Amino acid sequence: MSDQLKPIIEALVFASPEPLTIKTLFKLLEDEPQEDVEAALAAVQADYDRPGGLQLVKVAGGFQIVTRPELHEWVRRLFHERSTQKLTVQSLETLAVVAYRQPVTAPEVSEIRGVNTSGVLSTLIERRLIKVVGRKKVIGRPFLYATTQEFLIRFGLSDLKDLPNVEDMAEAFGLEIAESLTGTSTAEDEQLPVQELGDAPRPQDSVEGVAQANESTFDDKSSIH
């Protein structure tokens, strides 16, 4: 393995504006054996496993260098002039419905929450946490919504399999919609491409990572680089 391969990979991950996938690394370093690239990446990971202000995490299917969660309060001071508005309870509930029931329509979200959510959906789209992925094949052909890569990044998830179970999520955020979210997802009914929607969520033992995400702002990049 080249002596320069490790610092090159570290620089690429740091400079990338989005999580850098192993596939992209292979492409950028096509002259290097793939096993050497993987070994160098593992070496970088080991370096960031030591105590420090930064960590290398796997998120949204790629790798990213971010500040450690326990230091977010200090980093946030650097952005004190920016908006620090967190997601409201209403926004979190709506986002949870989309995350666990995707793809889902606005009327379906409103039915689960018991209130009109069109305005909240617009806000989540503006924040790039959800997106339109198609139309439902019913009268009126309403838009179908699903979460985005930005959602995975902001909540520190590698993919949707890392979502905590509904009950733990609801308890962590103080939400009251867990029972409404335990029904069958509409993804199978719509037969949308699996690669577009991601896999179905699975239960997790802890929701600390997801819960901490809303402690950071959604308007700055204080957790990145």
C-alpha positions as CSV (number, residue, x, y, z in Angstrom):
1,M,0.0,0.0,0.0
2,S,1.3,3.4,-1.0
3,D,2.4,5.6,2.0
4,Q,0.4,8.5,0.5
5,L,-2.8,6.5,0.1
6,K,-4.0,7.0,3.7
7,P,-3.6,10.8,3.8
8,I,-5.2,11.0,0.3
9,I,-8.3,9.1,1.4
10,E,-8.5,11.3,4.5
11,A,-8.3,14.4,2.4
12,L,-10.9,13.2,0.0
13,V,-13.4,12.3,2.7
14,F,-12.8,15.6,4.5
15,A,-13.2,17.7,1.3
16,S,-16.3,15.9,0.0
17,P,-19.5,18.0,0.4
18,E,-21.4,14.8,0.9
19,P,-20.7,11.3,2.3
20,L,-18.1,9.7,0.2
21,T,-18.9,6.1,-0.8
22,I,-16.4,3.3,-1.2
23,K,-17.4,3.0,-4.8
24,T,-16.5,6.6,-5.4
25,L,-13.1,6.0,-3.7
26,F,-12.4,3.1,-5.9
27,K,-13.2,5.2,-9.0
28,L,-11.0,8.1,-7.8
29,L,-8.2,5.8,-6.9
30,E,-8.6,3.4,-9.8
31,D,-4.8,2.9,-10.1
32,E,-4.7,1.5,-6.5
33,P,-5.8,-2.1,-5.7
34,Q,-9.2,-2.1,-4.1
35,E,-8.0,-4.0,-1.1
36,D,-5.4,-1.3,-0.5
37,V,-8.0,1.4,-0.6
38,E,-10.1,-0.5,1.9
39,A,-7.1,-1.1,4.2
40,A,-6.2,2.6,4.0
41,L,-9.8,3.7,4.8
42,A,-9.8,1.3,7.8
43,A,-6.5,2.9,9.0
44,V,-8.1,6.3,8.7
45,Q,-11.1,5.0,10.7
46,A,-8.7,3.7,13.4
47,D,-7.1,7.1,13.7
48,Y,-10.4,8.8,14.3
49,D,-11.5,6.2,16.8
50,R,-9.0,7.7,19.2
51,P,-10.1,10.6,21.5
52,G,-10.3,13.9,19.6
53,G,-12.7,16.5,18.3
54,L,-13.5,14.7,15.0
55,Q,-14.8,11.3,14.1
56,L,-15.1,9.4,10.8
57,V,-18.7,8.1,10.5
58,K,-20.5,6.0,8.0
59,V,-23.7,7.8,7.1
60,A,-26.1,7.8,4.1
61,G,-24.1,4.9,2.5
62,G,-20.8,6.8,2.6
63,F,-18.1,8.2,4.9
64,Q,-17.9,11.6,6.4
65,I,-15.6,13.4,8.9
66,V,-17.7,15.3,11.5
67,T,-17.4,16.8,14.9
68,R,-18.2,14.6,17.8
69,P,-21.8,15.0,19.2
70,E,-20.6,15.8,22.7
71,L,-18.9,18.9,21.3
72,H,-21.8,20.3,19.3
73,E,-22.5,22.9,21.9
74,W,-19.1,24.4,21.5
75,V,-19.2,24.2,17.8
76,R,-22.6,25.9,17.8
77,R,-21.1,28.9,19.4
78,L,-19.2,29.5,16.2
79,F,-22.5,29.9,14.4
80,H,-24.2,31.9,17.1
81,E,-25.3,34.6,14.5
82,R,-27.2,32.0,12.5
83,S,-30.7,30.7,13.1
84,T,-30.7,27.9,15.7
85,Q,-34.3,26.9,15.3
86,K,-34.9,23.2,15.9
87,L,-37.6,21.1,14.3
88,T,-40.9,21.6,16.0
89,V,-42.8,18.7,17.5
90,Q,-45.3,19.0,14.6
91,S,-42.4,18.8,12.1
92,L,-40.9,15.8,13.9
93,E,-44.2,14.0,14.0
94,T,-44.7,14.6,10.3
95,L,-41.1,13.6,9.5
96,A,-41.6,10.4,11.5
97,V,-44.7,9.5,9.6
98,V,-42.9,9.9,6.3
99,A,-39.8,8.0,7.5
100,Y,-41.7,5.0,8.8
101,R,-44.6,4.8,6.2
102,Q,-42.8,6.0,3.0
103,P,-43.8,6.4,0.3
104,V,-46.8,8.2,1.8
105,T,-49.2,10.9,0.6
106,A,-50.1,14.2,2.3
107,P,-53.7,13.0,3.0
108,E,-52.3,9.8,4.6
109,V,-49.9,11.8,6.8
110,S,-52.8,14.1,7.8
111,E,-55.0,11.1,8.7
112,I,-52.3,9.6,10.9
113,R,-51.5,12.9,12.7
114,G,-55.2,14.1,12.8
115,V,-54.4,17.6,11.4
116,N,-53.6,19.2,8.1
117,T,-49.9,18.8,7.4
118,S,-49.4,20.4,4.0
119,G,-47.6,23.4,5.4
120,V,-45.3,21.2,7.5
121,L,-44.5,19.0,4.5
122,S,-43.5,22.1,2.6
123,T,-41.1,23.1,5.4
124,L,-39.6,19.6,5.4
125,I,-39.1,19.8,1.7
126,E,-37.4,23.2,2.0
127,R,-35.1,21.7,4.6
128,R,-34.3,18.9,2.2
129,L,-35.4,16.2,4.6
130,I,-38.2,14.8,2.4
131,K,-38.9,14.8,-1.3
132,V,-41.6,13.9,-3.9
133,V,-40.9,10.4,-5.3
134,G,-43.9,9.9,-7.5
135,R,-47.7,9.9,-7.5
136,K,-50.1,7.4,-6.0
137,K,-52.2,5.5,-8.5
138,V,-55.6,6.6,-7.1
139,I,-58.1,9.3,-8.0
140,G,-56.4,12.6,-7.9
141,R,-53.0,11.0,-8.1
142,P,-51.6,12.7,-5.0
143,F,-47.8,13.1,-4.5
144,L,-45.9,10.5,-2.7
145,Y,-43.3,11.6,-0.2
146,A,-40.1,9.9,1.1
147,T,-37.1,10.8,3.1
148,T,-33.8,12.1,1.4
149,Q,-30.1,11.5,1.8
150,E,-30.0,14.7,3.7
151,F,-32.4,13.1,6.3
152,L,-29.9,10.2,6.7
153,I,-27.0,12.6,7.1
154,R,-28.7,14.9,9.6
155,F,-29.9,12.0,11.8
156,G,-26.6,10.1,11.5
157,L,-28.1,7.0,9.8
158,S,-26.3,4.8,7.3
159,D,-29.6,3.8,5.8
160,L,-33.2,3.4,6.8
161,K,-32.4,0.0,8.4
162,D,-30.8,2.1,11.2
163,L,-34.0,3.8,12.2
164,P,-35.0,2.9,15.8
165,N,-38.2,1.1,16.4
166,V,-41.3,3.3,16.5
167,E,-41.9,3.1,20.2
168,D,-38.4,4.1,21.1
169,M,-38.4,6.9,18.6
170,A,-41.7,8.3,19.9
171,E,-40.5,8.1,23.6
172,A,-37.2,9.9,22.7
173,F,-38.9,12.8,21.1
174,G,-42.0,12.9,23.3
175,L,-44.3,12.1,20.3
176,E,-47.7,10.5,20.6
177,I,-48.1,8.8,17.2
178,A,-46.3,5.5,17.8
179,E,-49.5,3.5,17.6
180,S,-50.6,5.1,14.4
181,L,-47.2,4.3,12.8
182,T,-47.3,0.5,13.5
183,G,-49.4,-0.3,10.4
184,T,-48.1,-1.7,7.2
185,S,-46.0,0.6,5.0
186,T,-47.4,1.6,1.6
187,A,-44.1,1.1,-0.1
188,E,-44.9,-2.5,-1.2
189,D,-48.3,-1.4,-2.6
190,E,-46.8,1.3,-4.7
191,Q,-44.0,-1.0,-6.0
192,L,-41.6,1.9,-6.3
193,P,-37.9,1.0,-6.9
194,V,-36.3,-0.3,-3.8
195,Q,-33.1,1.7,-4.5
196,E,-35.1,4.9,-4.5
197,L,-36.8,4.4,-1.2
198,G,-34.3,2.4,0.7
199,D,-35.1,-0.6,2.9
200,A,-37.7,-0.9,5.6
201,P,-36.6,0.2,9.1
202,R,-35.6,-2.3,11.7
203,P,-35.7,-2.0,15.5
204,Q,-32.6,-0.7,17.3
205,D,-31.6,-0.9,20.9
206,S,-30.9,2.9,21.2
207,V,-32.2,6.1,19.8
208,E,-29.4,8.3,21.2
209,G,-28.0,9.2,17.8
210,V,-31.3,10.1,16.3
211,A,-32.4,12.0,19.3
212,Q,-29.1,14.0,19.3
213,A,-29.7,15.1,15.7
214,N,-32.4,17.6,16.6
215,E,-30.1,19.1,19.2
216,S,-28.1,20.5,16.3
217,T,-29.5,23.1,14.0
218,F,-30.8,22.2,10.6
219,D,-29.6,25.5,9.1
220,D,-25.9,25.3,9.6
221,K,-23.2,22.7,9.1
222,S,-21.9,22.7,12.6
223,S,-21.6,18.9,12.7
224,I,-19.7,18.7,9.4
225,H,-15.9,19.1,9.0
